[in-house]
Amino acid sequence: MPTLDIPITLLDPDGGWINAPVHVSELDELPVLLHFFSMNGVHGAADFEELQRFLLEFAPRGLKVIGVDVTHSEKELRDTNAVEAFARRYGLRHPIAVDDGSMAQAYGVEKTPAWLVFDADGRLRHHFTGRDAVRQLRPVLERFTQYDMSAGAPAP
């Protein structure tokens, strides 16, 4: 588990972006969910179904969701067609960073899938992995998206 309170500043993936790039300045005063995954991950379909539910429920309430594909090959970094096809297959329309592993390392992600929640001040507050991650994640997203956006971040 990484040390919490890490700022969300490392959004310049070597492999570029799928769907749309994200700049840190776009995340000011928004809670952010970084979803680290690997295209060859075993939990894929169920995780992406839950991710779609989170997007439908929490994006209108201010949550910014960013996917991070942790690649395992140089080919994938040079040619993002496979990642684009994967995103289409799962209906992923949110921004996805194609990471060479440096973003995962910076945020202490050792295995995928991993779900990192940043508060509206851009600080890492929660890091979930494993089978129980989605169940643990929901109440955190509820708390981080139910406050008035002009009132600032909720307590971690």
C-alpha positions in Angstrom: 0.0 0.0 0.0 1.5 3.4 -1.0 1.9 6.3 1.3 -1.3 8.4 1.0 -1.4 12.1 0.5 0.5 11.9 -2.8 -0.5 14.8 -5.2 -2.1 14.0 -8.6 0.6 15.5 -10.8 1.9 12.6 -12.9 -0.4 12.6 -15.9 2.1 12.5 -18.8 2.1 8.9 -19.9 4.8 7.7 -22.3 2.2 5.9 -24.4 -0.1 8.9 -24.7 -3.9 9.0 -24.3 -6.9 7.1 -25.6 -10.2 9.1 -26.0 -8.9 12.4 -24.7 -5.8 13.8 -22.9 -6.2 15.1 -19.4 -4.2 18.0 -17.9 -3.8 18.4 -14.2 -5.3 21.9 -14.4 -8.6 20.3 -15.5 -8.8 18.5 -12.2 -8.9 21.5 -9.9 -11.5 21.1 -7.1 -12.7 17.8 -8.5 -12.5 14.4 -6.8 -10.6 11.9 -9.1 -10.7 8.2 -9.5 -7.6 6.6 -11.2 -8.4 3.1 -12.3 -5.2 1.2 -13.1 -5.8 -1.9 -15.2 -4.0 -4.2 -17.6 -5.6 -5.5 -20.8 -4.5 -9.0 -19.9 -6.0 -8.8 -16.4 -8.2 -11.6 -15.1 -10.9 -9.4 -13.5 -11.5 -7.3 -16.7 -15.2 -7.6 -17.6 -16.6 -7.4 -14.0 -14.4 -4.4 -13.1 -15.3 -2.5 -16.3 -19.0 -3.1 -15.7 -18.7 -1.7 -12.2 -16.6 1.2 -13.6 -19.4 2.0 -16.0 -21.9 2.1 -13.1 -19.5 4.5 -11.2 -19.3 6.7 -14.2 -23.1 6.9 -14.6 -23.7 7.5 -10.9 -20.8 9.7 -9.8 -19.5 11.6 -12.9 -22.6 13.9 -12.9 -21.8 14.6 -9.3 -18.3 15.9 -10.1 -16.1 12.8 -10.1 -13.4 12.7 -12.8 -12.5 9.2 -13.9 -9.2 8.4 -15.6 -8.2 5.0 -16.7 -4.5 3.9 -16.7 -3.6 1.0 -18.9 -0.4 -0.4 -17.4 1.3 -1.9 -20.5 3.5 -4.9 -20.6 5.1 -4.4 -24.0 7.0 -1.8 -26.0 4.7 -2.5 -29.0 1.6 -1.4 -27.0 3.4 1.9 -26.1 4.3 2.6 -29.7 1.0 1.5 -31.2 -2.1 2.2 -29.1 -4.5 0.5 -31.6 -4.9 -2.5 -29.2 -5.7 -0.3 -26.3 -8.2 1.7 -28.4 -9.9 -1.6 -29.5 -10.0 -2.8 -25.9 -11.6 0.5 -24.9 -14.3 0.2 -27.6 -15.0 -3.5 -26.7 -15.7 -2.5 -23.1 -17.5 0.8 -24.0 -14.8 2.9 -22.2 -15.2 6.5 -23.3 -13.4 8.3 -20.4 -9.7 9.3 -20.8 -7.2 6.4 -20.6 -3.5 7.0 -20.1 -1.2 4.4 -21.7 1.4 3.9 -19.0 4.8 2.4 -19.4 4.8 1.6 -15.7 6.1 4.9 -14.4 2.7 6.2 -13.4 2.0 2.9 -11.6 5.3 3.1 -9.8 4.9 6.8 -8.8 1.5 6.0 -7.2 2.6 2.7 -5.6 0.4 0.5 -7.8 2.0 -3.0 -7.7 -0.9 -5.0 -9.1 -4.0 -4.4 -11.2 -6.8 -3.6 -11.0 -6.2 -0.8 -8.6 -8.5 2.1 -7.7 -7.0 5.3 -6.4 -9.2 8.1 -5.1 -8.0 11.7 -4.9 -9.8 14.4 -3.0 -10.8 17.8 -4.5 -7.5 19.2 -3.4 -5.7 16.6 -5.7 -4.3 14.4 -2.8 -4.4 10.6 -2.8 -6.7 9.6 0.0 -7.6 5.9 -0.8 -5.9 3.0 -2.6 -7.9 -0.2 -3.1 -6.9 -3.5 -4.8 -8.1 -7.0 -4.7 -11.5 -8.7 -4.8 -13.0 -6.5 -2.2 -11.9 -3.2 -3.8 -15.1 -2.3 -5.6 -17.2 -2.9 -2.4 -14.8 -0.7 -0.4 -14.7 2.0 -3.1 -18.4 2.8 -3.4 -18.8 4.4 0.1 -15.7 6.5 -0.5 -17.0 7.7 -3.8 -20.4 8.5 -2.2 -18.6 10.6 0.5 -16.3 12.4 -2.0 -19.1 13.4 -4.4 -21.9 14.3 -2.0 -20.6 17.7 -0.8 -21.2 21.0 -2.4 -18.3 21.6 -4.9 -17.9 25.2 -3.7 -17.5 24.2 -0.1 -14.1 22.4 -0.7 -13.0 18.9 0.0 -14.5 16.6 2.6 -12.4 15.2 5.3 -10.4 12.2 4.1 
